[in-house]
Amino acid sequence: MTRPRAATGAVKALQDALCLERVLRAGPDLSTAREQYADERSASGAQSVELGRRMGRAPVEEVPDWPAMG
């Protein structure tokens, strides 16, 4: 699941839908289409999740020294 702070959910959903439509139309059966979809979209999904996690950790683990910033 992508995290809200990455702001990629809607774009990823559209990309997923387009990919799913394409593999369903091209595939000989549902099982093959499902495998092709997973092969194509899993890496993108993992990248979005990792981006969201990094963005979530940054303000907690790398808090700026606000008083020093004036």
N, C-alpha and C positions, 0 to 999 in steps of 0.2 A: 504494500500500500504506500502510495506517495504521501508525504507529509504536506499539510497545508502551507507551511512556510516556504516550500519550494515553488509554489504557484505553477505547478506543471500538470495538475490533475486534469483539467479540461482538455489541454492539448494532447496529453497522453491518451485520454479516452477517445478522442477523435482519431488519433493515429492507430490505436488498437482496433477501432471499428473498421477503418479502411483496410487494414491488414486482414482482419477476420473475413470481411466480405470477399477480398481478393482470393484468399486461400480456399474459402468455401466454394467459390465459383470454379476455381482451377483444379481443386483436388478431386480425386476419383471417389473418395469416401470421407466420412466424418472423422474417422481416426487419423487418416493421413493429414487432413486439413488441420486438425488439432495439433498434431506434432509439428507441422510446418509453422503454424502460428506461434507456438511456444518457442521454437528455435529462433524465429525472427524477433519476437517481442521481449523475451526474457532478459536479454542484456540491457535493453533500454529501460525496462522496469527497475532492474537492479541499480542502474546508474541514478535514476530519479530518487529511489529510496535512499541511497547513500548521500546524495546531495542534500536531501531534507534532513538527514541525521546530522551531517556536518554543520548545516546552517542552524540546527537546533542546539548543538553542543557549543558552538562558538560563543554566544553571549553568556553562557554559564561557565565555561572553562577558560575563556580568554577575555575576562572582563577588563575593559580599559580602566586606567587610573583617572576617573572622571575629575576629581579635584585638581589633579596636576594639569588637566587640559584647560583650566581657567574658565 
